[in-house]
Structure formats: C-alpha cells, structure tokens
Amino acid sequence: MTLNQQTNIKQSLHTPLDWGKAACDSLMAAFEPSELPPDGRWHYHQGVFLESMRQLRTIVGGGEYLNYIKAYVDHNIDENGNFLWNRKELDAIQAGLLLFELDEKYEDTRYRKAAKKLRNMFPTLNTTSDGGFWHKDGYPYQMWLDGLYMGGVFSMNYAKAYNEPELLDMVLEQERLMRKHTLDEETGLYHHAWDESRVQQWADSETGKSPEFWGRAIGWYGITYNEILDFLPENHESRQELTSALMNLIESLVKYQDPDHGLWYQVVNKGERSDNWIETSCSALFVYTIARAIRNGVVDESYKEQAIKGYRGLLERMQFNEDGHFIMPEICIGTGVGDYEHYINRPKTENDLHGVGSFVLASIEMQHLLPKL
C-alpha cells in the first residue's frame, strides 16, 4: 500500500473509537473466533484482545462483537463448563473476564460454571513465604508483575458479580506484596519479577529482584491500579495508599517518555541506549494508564499532554495492509524474565493479540481526552 493510501485511511478515522473499531474489525476479518492465536487454548492473548473488544462494544454497540466473543468462548467451553486451560499459571485466568457478561445475558449455566472453576484455582496456588502467588508452578517462589493483572481483575469482577467480597481483600494483599517486592524507589518503576529464593540467574543476590524494568509488565500493573480503584468503596482504608501509588507510577512513567514521539522503550528507563527500541504495546498501556487516571480524577489534567502525545505517536506507527486492514507493528512477543540483552533481543511481531488489545483499550480511554483527532 502506498504512503498516500495509508494516509487516506488514517484520515478517514476521525476519533480514537474509530481506530479501536478498525483494529477489532481487521482481526475479526483475519481470524475466525476459534482460530485466534494461539488457537485451541483458553489464554490471556485472546482474553486481552476480546476483553478490549467487549469494552468497545459497550460504547459503540455492535452485535457482531458480542457474537464473536461468544463464539470464542463457546468453542473452548463444553456443555459441562469444562475447558482446556493451564491450572498452574495465573495467565490462564485473565480470559475469564469474558464470562461475566455472557452469564448475565444468556440462560446458559456453562459460563458461571467455568468462572467458578477459575475462581477455585486461587486456594490451590503455591505461594511465597509471605503469601504471594507464584506466577506459575514452573517458576517456584517467583512473583511476576504481570500476574496481578492476569488474576486480580478477574477476581474483583467475580467478587462483584457473585458477592464474594473476600476476593477484593485477596487482590489488595497480592498488590501490597507485589509492590513491596518489586518497586524501585529510585526510578519509581517496578522490576519485572522477584525471586524469594534468590536462585534464579537474573535475581539479585540480596533483594531477589530482577534487573530490568520491562515495559509491558509495568503496563499491566498500571491497568490493575486503575481497576482496583474502581472497585474500592470510596471510604476504603486502602484508597489513599493506592491512589498515591498510581500517581507516583504515572509521574515516573512520564519521565521516561520519549520527548520526540511520545512513546516508551522496551526497557523503560534506558531509552538512551542505541540497541533499545520503541515497544508499542507498553506505550499503549501507559497511555491507557494515564488517560484513565485523569478521567477518574487520580491525577489532574496537566498529564493530558503526555497522554495525547503518546497516543498520537502510536497512530503515527500504525499501518494498513493491501486489504486496508489495521496492522500494529513493533510488539514484543511474550517473554520471560532476564537481563537487558534478554529483553532487547526478544523478537518483534505485528498484530500480536495482547498488543492490539492494549491499543484498543488505549483508544477507548483516549476518546474521553481527545474526542476528535
């Protein structure tokens, strides 16, 4: 597609919601619901994208979006509410966010049965000595930053839908432990992981913290802060502490935003290094985090400039193929924990589902700050 054709398509998208719809519509055209990669699995990749689609639908309407989400869920869950998922990792829980609306709208017991199976996973999880959930059974005594989003947001929605307030308390305790073990006071950023046993090659021998600040993991944490504050009662004793923590994170993120294009790097605090690279999924998550915090009154509108600059920077990087379908480039594939070279050498891909889902979420939030582009 020529540059002029790319420009014409972009100019036809007048609002952030238009961009969100273009992203969802393009992936719907590319994949049947049962084929969303990695196909045949109940997985957070599909969950992040489809949850962003679900949230978009609540604003713009569109029965085709709900039908697509339902088709993915129905493909994976049988008549008894059984489905293939990994019972040994927090990542498997996130797609459960798709179940609550389906349970509410349809007289079909499978959805609640499946949600209950996910909910019942928590008491079975291995924990650190102070009660933090291991990210996966294969990673003993390790807490990973992304795990709080993968399990926590589902838990709070389950608590609200089925009246189990103790799940909110569980999420608050997991957040407290995660912040205790991964927050870096100097930068205000969060380390990707913590190893209580200090045996991992990447773990600091004294603190157990991993050495780097990986963008997308911090992005999941920003989402979760905003979600927790939405679920907390106004007079809850933890509200002020969490509000301050989110404010501090946003203040730290804007320090590392690239001044030219408004985006963020794969390793967030080392943008000056020539081998570091702009990563679009974390940039979208940071834009979302800032924009939603502004909308909810956590930070004031002085941060609006950074959110808009970041979002416009994302739009500059988005592309369209010969069929006019949306392409999101420069997304880091899923990654484990490691040193600087580990993150820098991770392959980049396009239209990875948790990248596109992050962009759609950012577009939803930016509609409040930037109604017209």
Secondary structure, DSSP 8 states (H G I E B T S, - for coil): --HHHHHHHHHT--SHHHHHHHHHHHHHHH--GGGSSSTTS--HHHHHHHHHHHHHHHHH--HHHHHHHHHHHHHHB-TTS-B---TTBGGGGGGGGGHHHHHHHS--THHHHHHHHHHTTGGGS-B-TTS-B-SBTTSTTEEETTHHHHHHHHHHHHHHHHT-THHHHHHHHHHHHHHHHHB-TTTS-B-SEEETT--STTS-TTT-B-S--BHHHHHHHHHHHHHHHHHS-TT-TTHHHHHHHHHHHHHHHHHTS-TTT---BSBTT-TTSTT--B-HHHHHHHHHHHHHHHHTTSS-GGGHHHHHHHHHHHHHH-EE-TTS-EE---EE-------HHHHHTS-EESS-HHHHHHHHHHHHHHHHH-S--
